[in-house]
């Protein structure tokens, strides 16, 4: 029982040491982990998140969208000899959630969306986005890769 108390203490200490980006616990853990990896690799990681209610989404979809896209961004910025940069912005407008992930990239993007030109990660992201009546748009310019997601928080599929 003393081991459980010690484990609980360390868990509570860890959870209190996290930066609070959002009130959604799963998303907050993902963002803290990705920021830790970015900083360890000299990549700037900025999050600008309005108070957005993600309770309409399943945790697996939040994980699929944010983990895959941030992993892709981290993978690309690690190729950068200069300091890489990742910028995440999440806001809402009416019944929509707008997610934008922008990162520096080394080489021009040679693929054209839709997802069959990409790997399984973006395919899964696209499926999660569609589940909420959303759209996924990927563009690149001026050494930035830009991923925009629009989700409906009133989707009949939820």
PLY file of the C-alpha trace (Angstrom):
ply
format ascii 1.0
element vertex 158
property float x
property float y
property float z
element edge 157
property int vertex1
property int vertex2
end_header
0.00 0.00 0.00
2.92 2.40 0.61
4.09 1.69 -2.95
0.69 2.75 -4.30
0.86 5.97 -2.26
4.33 6.73 -3.63
3.23 5.94 -7.22
0.18 8.15 -6.78
2.37 10.95 -5.41
4.69 10.77 -8.44
1.73 10.65 -10.82
0.15 13.70 -9.17
3.48 15.54 -9.21
3.92 14.72 -12.91
0.39 15.83 -13.79
0.81 19.12 -11.91
4.10 19.81 -13.70
2.42 19.78 -17.12
1.70 22.98 -18.98
-2.04 23.49 -19.21
-2.84 24.10 -22.88
-6.42 22.84 -22.70
-8.88 21.38 -20.24
-9.04 18.13 -22.23
-6.69 15.75 -20.36
-5.78 13.50 -23.31
-4.98 16.41 -25.62
-3.04 18.14 -22.86
-0.83 15.07 -22.36
-0.22 14.79 -26.12
0.77 18.46 -26.40
3.11 18.30 -23.42
4.84 15.19 -24.78
5.27 16.66 -28.28
6.59 19.91 -26.83
9.11 17.97 -24.72
10.34 16.11 -27.83
10.51 19.35 -29.85
12.50 21.20 -27.20
14.87 18.25 -26.76
15.63 18.57 -30.48
15.94 22.39 -30.60
12.59 22.84 -32.33
10.39 25.76 -31.34
6.89 24.52 -30.35
4.13 27.11 -29.94
0.52 26.38 -28.96
-2.30 28.88 -29.18
-5.51 27.19 -28.08
-8.73 29.01 -27.34
-11.12 27.52 -24.83
-12.48 24.81 -27.10
-14.76 22.03 -25.89
-13.53 18.71 -27.32
-16.09 16.63 -25.42
-17.95 15.90 -28.66
-14.94 13.86 -29.85
-13.77 10.43 -28.82
-10.31 10.30 -27.21
-9.07 7.96 -29.94
-9.89 10.55 -32.61
-8.19 13.36 -30.68
-5.14 11.12 -30.33
-5.23 10.10 -34.00
-5.46 13.68 -35.28
-3.04 15.47 -32.98
-0.47 12.71 -32.46
-0.15 11.85 -36.15
0.05 15.44 -37.36
2.46 16.55 -34.65
4.62 13.45 -35.18
4.77 14.30 -38.89
5.70 17.89 -38.06
8.39 16.77 -35.61
9.84 14.28 -38.10
10.16 16.99 -40.73
11.59 19.67 -38.44
14.28 17.26 -37.24
15.63 17.23 -40.81
16.12 20.99 -40.60
19.70 22.12 -39.91
18.44 25.45 -38.65
16.08 25.65 -35.71
12.78 24.07 -36.75
9.42 25.49 -35.84
5.98 24.03 -35.11
2.96 26.26 -34.54
-0.37 24.81 -33.39
-3.47 26.99 -33.36
-6.93 25.80 -32.28
-9.97 28.02 -32.16
-13.70 27.86 -32.68
-16.19 29.79 -34.72
-19.91 29.13 -34.41
-20.26 25.32 -34.52
-16.82 24.67 -35.95
-13.42 23.85 -34.51
-10.46 25.07 -36.57
-7.12 23.31 -36.12
-3.98 24.55 -37.85
-0.58 22.90 -37.58
2.25 24.63 -39.38
5.87 23.49 -39.47
9.09 24.26 -41.27
10.09 21.72 -43.88
13.29 21.03 -45.73
12.20 19.76 -49.11
9.19 20.61 -51.24
6.16 18.42 -50.64
5.87 16.16 -53.65
2.49 14.62 -52.82
-0.94 15.90 -53.59
-3.76 15.23 -51.20
-5.95 12.96 -50.96
-4.56 10.50 -48.49
-3.83 7.62 -50.85
-0.65 9.51 -51.75
0.36 9.61 -48.06
1.01 7.04 -45.38
-1.39 5.34 -43.01
-1.11 8.16 -40.45
-2.73 10.79 -42.68
-5.24 8.23 -43.89
-6.30 7.70 -40.25
-6.36 11.46 -39.63
-8.58 11.94 -42.66
-10.99 9.23 -41.43
-11.20 10.79 -37.96
-11.81 14.24 -39.46
-14.59 12.91 -41.73
-16.24 11.26 -38.73
-17.00 14.76 -37.41
-18.17 16.20 -40.72
-14.81 17.87 -41.20
-12.30 18.66 -43.90
-8.54 18.33 -44.07
-6.47 20.63 -46.27
-2.71 20.40 -46.65
-0.62 23.05 -48.40
2.99 24.15 -48.45
4.75 27.39 -49.26
7.73 29.47 -48.14
9.33 26.50 -46.34
6.20 25.90 -44.25
3.98 22.84 -44.37
0.45 23.85 -43.38
-2.28 21.46 -42.24
-5.77 22.88 -41.72
-8.68 20.96 -40.23
-12.25 22.13 -39.92
-14.51 20.04 -37.65
-18.19 20.41 -36.92
-18.96 20.02 -33.24
-22.58 19.33 -34.12
-21.91 16.51 -36.56
-24.68 13.91 -36.74
-21.95 11.21 -36.82
-20.98 11.79 -33.19
0 1
1 2
2 3
3 4
4 5
5 6
6 7
7 8
8 9
9 10
10 11
11 12
12 13
13 14
14 15
15 16
16 17
17 18
18 19
19 20
20 21
21 22
22 23
23 24
24 25
25 26
26 27
27 28
28 29
29 30
30 31
31 32
32 33
33 34
34 35
35 36
36 37
37 38
38 39
39 40
40 41
41 42
42 43
43 44
44 45
45 46
46 47
47 48
48 49
49 50
50 51
51 52
52 53
53 54
54 55
55 56
56 57
57 58
58 59
59 60
60 61
61 62
62 63
63 64
64 65
65 66
66 67
67 68
68 69
69 70
70 71
71 72
72 73
73 74
74 75
75 76
76 77
77 78
78 79
79 80
80 81
81 82
82 83
83 84
84 85
85 86
86 87
87 88
88 89
89 90
90 91
91 92
92 93
93 94
94 95
95 96
96 97
97 98
98 99
99 100
100 101
101 102
102 103
103 104
104 105
105 106
106 107
107 108
108 109
109 110
110 111
111 112
112 113
113 114
114 115
115 116
116 117
117 118
118 119
119 120
120 121
121 122
122 123
123 124
124 125
125 126
126 127
127 128
128 129
129 130
130 131
131 132
132 133
133 134
134 135
135 136
136 137
137 138
138 139
139 140
140 141
141 142
142 143
143 144
144 145
145 146
146 147
147 148
148 149
149 150
150 151
151 152
152 153
153 154
154 155
155 156
156 157
